[in-house]
């Protein structure tokens, strides 16, 4: 019995790579390649397909760069390269005769919150104070918890 098209995996030849463990996270849960690529804001199947079309050496270098950029996990470049070498071996094919393709630019989905600059902070305070003042004028003045007879 075959699955209907909507229930079939996108690229079953990439499953070994995508569901392979990158490493254990701090809480002991294994981080899969599919989760790591998702954290970087990349489509896992598209990126795995792109890497599988590269020469092995180029695929290892580009994947090592991506692994080093995974948010929340620090690893030296040499360690990232070793992990990438192991994972690239799980890709369906490596065409060593192809020319190098352009490198992908990552756009992390999760980023650290940025601290406001002092000028932005004071601008926000001014806008808030102006909004309170306008609201008070529109609604008939300010009440400070007591009534005027």
PEFENUR-V567278 format. One record per pair of residues at least 4 apart in sequence whose ideal C-beta (glycine too) atoms are under 6 Angstrom apart, sorted by the first residue. I is the first residue (numbers start at 1). J is the second residue. If there is no record, write none. Layout:
i: (I	I)
j: (J	J)
This chain:
i: (3	3	10	11	13	14	14	15	16	17	17	17	17	18	18	18	18	19	20	20	20	21	22	22	22	23	24	24	25	25	31	31	34	36	37	37	37	39	39	40	40	41	41	41	42	51	51	52	52	52	54	54	55	56	58	59	59	60	60	60	62	63	63	64	64	64	67	67	67	68	69	71	71	75	75	84	116	116	136)
j: (7	8	45	45	92	18	48	19	90	33	48	90	91	33	34	44	48	32	33	87	90	30	31	33	36	31	28	30	29	31	35	36	44	70	42	44	47	70	71	106	108	107	108	109	47	59	63	91	92	93	58	59	96	94	100	63	88	84	85	88	103	84	88	80	81	84	80	83	84	80	106	108	110	79	80	88	120	121	142)
